[in-house]
Amino acid sequence: MGSEKLIALFGTHIDGGLSAIPLSFVVGRDGSLLSVVKGIRSSEEFEKLIQQSLQSRP
């Protein structure tokens, strides 16, 4: 669930701030923000996004 702390932490990484619900983040193993997904997505779409992210990063 969202909180003020979470919004403050990730809100600065998105142009215009947090503007959509739901809003999902793909965070790399090193803690870097790899992707921001606005709106509803299927589990298959998330699986594909995560797999692509894992393959593109060491």
C-alpha positions as CSV (number, residue, x, y, z in Angstrom):
1,M,0.0,0.0,0.0
2,G,1.1,3.6,-0.6
3,S,2.3,5.8,2.1
4,E,3.7,9.3,2.4
5,K,7.2,7.8,2.8
6,L,6.9,5.7,-0.3
7,I,5.5,8.6,-2.4
8,A,8.4,10.8,-1.2
9,L,10.9,8.1,-2.1
10,F,9.7,7.3,-5.6
11,G,7.7,10.4,-6.6
12,T,10.8,12.3,-7.5
13,H,11.8,9.7,-10.1
14,I,8.7,10.3,-12.2
15,D,8.2,13.4,-14.3
16,G,5.2,15.2,-13.0
17,G,5.1,13.1,-9.8
18,L,2.8,10.2,-9.0
19,S,-0.2,10.7,-11.4
20,A,-1.8,7.3,-11.8
21,I,-3.3,4.5,-9.8
22,P,-2.2,1.7,-9.8
23,L,1.4,2.6,-10.3
24,S,4.0,-0.2,-10.3
25,F,7.8,0.0,-10.2
26,V,10.4,-2.5,-11.4
27,V,13.4,-2.1,-9.2
28,G,16.8,-3.6,-10.1
29,R,18.9,-5.7,-7.8
30,D,21.1,-2.7,-7.2
31,G,18.1,-0.6,-6.1
32,S,17.9,1.4,-9.3
33,L,14.5,2.2,-10.8
34,L,14.3,0.3,-14.1
35,S,10.7,0.9,-15.1
36,V,7.5,2.6,-14.1
37,V,4.2,1.0,-15.2
38,K,1.0,3.2,-15.1
39,G,-2.3,1.5,-15.0
40,I,-3.5,-2.1,-14.8
41,R,-1.4,-4.8,-16.5
42,S,-1.8,-8.6,-16.7
43,S,0.5,-10.9,-14.8
44,E,1.9,-12.0,-18.2
45,E,2.8,-8.4,-19.1
46,F,4.6,-8.1,-15.7
47,E,6.4,-11.4,-16.2
48,K,7.7,-10.2,-19.6
49,L,8.8,-6.8,-18.3
50,I,10.6,-8.4,-15.4
51,Q,12.3,-11.0,-17.6
52,Q,13.5,-8.2,-20.0
53,S,14.8,-6.2,-17.0
54,L,16.7,-9.2,-15.7
55,Q,18.3,-9.9,-19.1
56,S,19.3,-6.3,-19.7
57,R,21.1,-5.8,-16.4
58,P,24.2,-7.6,-15.0
